[in-house]
Amino acid sequence: MRMSSNIHSLVSSYHLWLLGLGASLILLGSFSHLSNLGSYGYSGEIEEQPTPKNLPSKNFGSPPILAYSISGSDGDGQRIMRLLKAIYHPRNQYLLLLDEAASDYERARLAASVHSERTFQEFGNVNVAGKSYVINKRGISAVTAMLHGAALLLKLNEYWDWFTALSVFDYPLLTQDDVLYAFTRVPRNLNFVQFANNSRGNEEWQKNANQIVVDTNLFLSNNGPVFSVVGKRETPKAFKLYNGSPWMMLSREFIEHCVIGWDNLPRKLLMYLTNTVDPLESYFHTILCNSPEFQNTTVNNDLSYNIKDPGAGTDQISRLDMESLEKVPSRGGIFARSLRAGDSTLDEIDKAILNRQGHMFVPGKWCMSTGLNESSKTRENLYSTGNDIDSVKPGPNGVQFKKFLSEVTKDEKSLSTICNSVAQIRSK
């Protein structure tokens, strides 16, 4: 009886805390904890970025501007930097986040690495979050972390077109010149979200949605588990629930709707999913399909290629698999997912797909060549401040990927029916 009473008390207090959660999200776009490393120490306060020497054009026909958040945990600073340079382009915006498990020292080292890179200083488009929090990828803290990162990027720059949240387990299968080239003519209100459009797993998913869980990472300072609470709840009648892949590429317009929009559904749904397992697989999908202004902007593809579970202890990918990776862009894959630290696949992708030497930037129209720095005798990117950041030079993979995007986005009828189609499959 005492245990039951304690659980009831905890859940009651937790629900009281939730009352303020929805309203607090409205403020996400109005604050940030961004930092750079100064000459003598680390600061968690906001510091102004240097004024970029080259600003990207937003004229008609110019490539889009992409916003990336890259997250990691304790010991992931170097992996974040490697991924950052693999997807870097001066047009884009980047936010680097280490969660609460990382030390302040590691966060300072990450900021120092950014601060010491002259390219980042020239273009002023890489920021490091100076504060963080604990996250459980199966709890609502994963959703709030993604919303927080998107809100910070909204505050940093008001001109980007699409948002993608990455982790250190992701790695690109296309150069940024390829990606920007392929997306240049794509309508910038489209959202790339993969729905679970089969009925086989629907019963189990709905069971999980009705089960009440608590993500302790919302109110504890140390990483904790997501645990179940006795009891179930009914399926909501105010909106239909949808689910699918936790990876996605979302338009700026839709992100603004979720973070600072006038409609109450994003906050209402956030409170409902707070007590649901794996809410990241449902939150954005449900908002898209329950919002009339966004129902017709959905492309049923998450633009990723899932290789393996990083925790499964599997062997490194074989060369045969590596050869198949080179064909993924023609089937819609920008990123390979679930790559572990030290996986030789990373080096293979650098060499065979990205044409990247060492841990330098991936060559592109803005930075065409690499060479030897005579003063330090180290290999580094050679570029000049006059390089054109508004033009891109795609390779064969970029051309193939553009064809794929043209096919999946040209049929307006399929875009307008995807939500209804998924709903009909679920009802069977």
N, C-alpha and C positions, 0 to 999 in steps of 0.2 A: 504494500500500500504506500509506503514511504517513497519507494522508487517511482511508482506511478505518479504520485503527487509532485515529485521533483521534476519529472519529465513534463507534466502538465504545466508547471510553473515556468519551466524553461521555454516551452513552446509559446505560452501566453506572452511572456516578455518579448520573445522573438517577434511575434506578430505585432505587438505594440511598436517595436522598432521598425517594422516594415511600413507602418503608416507614413513614416517620413521618407521612406526610400524613393517612392515614386516622385514626390515633389523635389527631392534633392537632385534627381537626374536632370530636371529642367535647368539646374544651375551648372551642369557639367561643362557647358560650353563657355562659361564665364570665368573659369579659373584654371590654373595649371601650376605644376611644380616642375619647371624646366630649369636645366642648369648647364653651365659649361664649367670647365676647370680653369680657374684663374692661375696667376703666376705662382701663388704660394699655397693654394689649398682648394678644398672642394666646398662649393656653396650649394645649398638647396634652394636658394632664392632665384627668381627669374633674372636672367641677364640678357641684354640685347645682343642679337646676332649681328655680325658685321654686315653692312649693306652689300648685297650681291653686286658684282660687277656686270654680270650678264643676267637679265631677267627673261624668262621664257615668254615667247609670243603667245597670245591667245586669239590671234586672227583666224578667220575662217580658213580651214585647210591645214592649220598647224596641228602637230601631234598633240594628244591629250597630256595632261599632267596627272600622274598617279601618286597616291598617298599610301605609304607603307608603314605599318607598325611592326617592329621585330621584337619579340619577347624571349626571355630566357630566365634561367634560375642560377643557383649557386654554381660557379665554375664555368659559366657559359659566355663570359665576356669575349673571348677570342672567337668563339663560334659565331657570335653576333656580328663581329667585325668582318669575318669572312663572308657571311651571307650578305652583309651590307654592300661590300665591294663587288660582289657577284651580281647585284641587282641595281647598282648605282647608275644614275643618270642625272645630270645637272638640272633637268626640267622637273624632276620629281621632288616630293617631300618625304622625309624619313623621321620616324620617332623610335628611339631605342629604349626598351624597358627591361629592367631586371627586377624580379619579384622580391618579396620580403626575405626569402631564403638567402639571397645574396647579401654580402656584407657591404657596409658603406665604403670600405676600401676598394672593393671590386667595382662598385658603381663609380667611384672616383677614377679608377684606372680606365674604365670604359670612356668616361668623359674626357680623360686626358688623351686617349687614343684618337678620339674625334677632333679634339682641339689641336693636336699636333699634325693632322693631315691637311696640307695646304689646299688641296682641292675642295675639301669640305668648308674651309674657311673662305675660299674665293666665292663659292656659290651659296653659302649660308643656308643650306637646306637639310642639315642633319642635326637633330636635337636629342638629348638624353634626358629622360625623366629622372628628376632628382629625388622623388619620393615613390614608394611603391606599397604593396600590400600582398597578403597571402592569397593564393589562387588554387582552387581544385578544379581540374578540367572537366569533372563530371557534375559540378555544382553551379549555382547561379553566379558565383564569383568569377567564373570564366566569361559570362555574358557581361557583367559590369566592367570587367577589365577591358573587354573589347570596346564597349561603349565609351569608357574613359579615354582609351587611346584615340578613338575616332574624334571625341570632343576636343582633345588637345590639338589634334591636327587641324580641326576646324578653326581653332583659335590662332594657330601658327600661320595659316595661309588660307585665304578665301577663294583661291582660284583652281584648286585641284578638281579632278573629274570623277575618279573612282578610288575606293578605299579597299585595301586588302590587309588582313591581319596574318602575319607569319610568325612562326616559332623557329628555333634553331634546328628543328627536325625537318624543315623544308629547304629545298634547293631548286634553283631555276633550271628549266630545260630550254629556255629561250633567252637570247640577249635582250636587253632593254630596247635596243634599236629595233629588234624584231617585234617586240610587244607593242611599242609605240606606233610603229608603222602599221601593224595589223588593226589597231584600235582607232586610227585616225578618222576613218569614215563611219565608225560605229556610232549610232545614236547614244548620246551620253547620259540618257535617262535610264538605260537598261541595267538590270541587276542579274548577275550570274549566280544562280542558286540551284543546287541539285536537290530535287525532291525524291523522297522514298516512294516511288510510284508503283508499288506492288502491294497486293493485299496480304501476302504471306506473313509478313512481320507486323502487320497493323495491330493484331490482337495483343501481342506482347508489348508493343509500344504504348498502346492505350492503357494497358495495365500499369506500366511504369508511370504514366502521366497521372493516374488516379492515386498512386501511392504517395503518401506525404513523407517528404524527406527534409532534413535540415543541413544546410551547408554552413558549418561552424566558422569557415574562413571569413564570413561577413562580420563577425564580432569578436574573433580571437586574434591575437598577435602572432601566433604560431600556426603553421600549416596543420590542419586537422581533417578528419575524414567527413564524408557525407554519410549521415546515418538516417535510418528509417524510424518513423514514429508510428505507434499503433493507431490504426484507423485509416480509412480511405475517404476520398471525396468524390463528388459526382462530376461527370464531364460538363464543362461550362456550356451554357446555352447562348451566351451573348456573342460568342465568336466560335468559329471552327478552328480546331487545332491541326496544324500541318507539321511535318518533320522531314528531315533529310540529312545531307552532309553538313558537318560543322564548318567546312571551308567554303568561302564565297568571295565574290568581288561585287561590291555594292556602290551604287551611284552616290555622288555627293548629295543630290536632292533627297534621296531616301535616308541617308545618314542624318541629315538635318531634321527630317521628319521624326526620326527615332529619338534624337537627342534634345532638340529644342522646338519641335513642332507643336502646333496648337492642338492636335488631336490627342485624346486621352488614352487611346488604345495601347501605345507603346508602354506607358507607365502602368496601366491596368494589367497588361499581360506580364510585365516584369514582376509584379507582385504575385500573380498566380503561379508563374514558373519558378519563383523563389523556392517553392517547396516541391520541385520536380527534379528528378534525376536527368542528367544530360540536357539541360534546357537550351544549350547552344545549338542543338540539333533541331530546335523548334521555334525559337524566339523570332528571328528575322523571317523565316518561312511563313509563320502565322500572320505577322504584320503585313507582309506583302499581299497575301491572298485575302485578307480581311479589310484592306484599304482600297476603295474603288479607284483612287488616283494612281495606284501602283500595281493593280492586278495585271495590267497589260504591258508591264515593263519587265516581265520575268522570263529569263532564258534558263531552261532546265538543264544547266550544266555548271559544275563548280570549277572548271578549268584546271583540274589537278589530276595527278596520276599517283595513286597510292601504291607504294612498293611493298611495304611490310610494316608490322608493328615494331616500334623501336624497343619495346620491352620483351619481345618474344624470344630473344636469344638466338635468332636465326643466323645462318652463315652469311658472309658478305655476298652481294649480288654477283652472279656469274657474268662472264663476258657476253654470253648469249643474251642475257637479260639486258646488258648494257647496249647491245646492238638494237634491241627492240625499243629502248628508251629514245633513240634517235628518231624514231618514227612517231613518237607520242604527239609532238606539236601538230601534225596533220590531223590528229584525232581530238585536238582541243586541250592538250595538257601544257600549262605554263610552268607548273611546279611539280616536282617529285616530292612525295610526302613520306614521312616516317623514316628518315635516314639518321642513323646513330652517329655519335662522335667517333671519328677515326675510321669511318666506313670508306673503303677504297673507292666506292662509287663516286664520292665527291671529287676525287682527283681525276677519275675517268670522265666525268661530266665536264670538268674544267678543260680537259685536253681535247676531247672529241666533239663537244657541242659548243662550248663557250669560247673556245680558242683563247683561253686565259692562261697566263704564265705566272707561276707562283701564286701568291695571294694578292696580286695587283688587280686593278680595275679591268673589267671586260672591255676589249676594244669596241669602239663604236665611231660614228661620224664625228662626235665631239672629241674623241681621244683615239686617234687612229693607230698609233704605233707605240711600241715599247722600246727601250734602249738602255744603255749603260750610263749611269750618272758618273761622269769622270771625276768629280770631286770626292765622292764617297765610294766609288767602285761598286756600287750596288745597282741592281736592275730596278728601274722604276718607270712609271708612265711618263711619257713625254707629251706635253700639250702646251698650247699657248692660250692666253686669256682671250684671244680673238676667235677661238674655235666656234663654229656654228652649233648652237644647242637647239635650234629650231628645225634642223634637218636630220633625218635618220637614214641609215644605209642598211637595209635588211639583207639577210642571207637567205638561202633556200628554205630554211625552217620558217622564217618570218613570212615568206610568200605562201607557203603551205598553210600556215596558221591563219593568215588573212582569208584564204579560201574557205577554211572551216568556219570562221566567224561570219563570213558573208552568207553561208548556207544556213546557219542556225539563227540568224537574226533577220533574214529577209522575209520570212513568212509571218506577217502580222497576225494572221488568224490563229496560228499556233501559240503566239505570245498571249493572245487574249483568252485562250481556252485552257491553258496549263493548270490554273488553280481549280477550275471546274472538273477537269479530267482527273486530277489527283483525288478530289473529293469523291468522285463517282467510284473510283477504284477502292477507296477506303470503305465505302458503304456496302461493298459486296460481301 
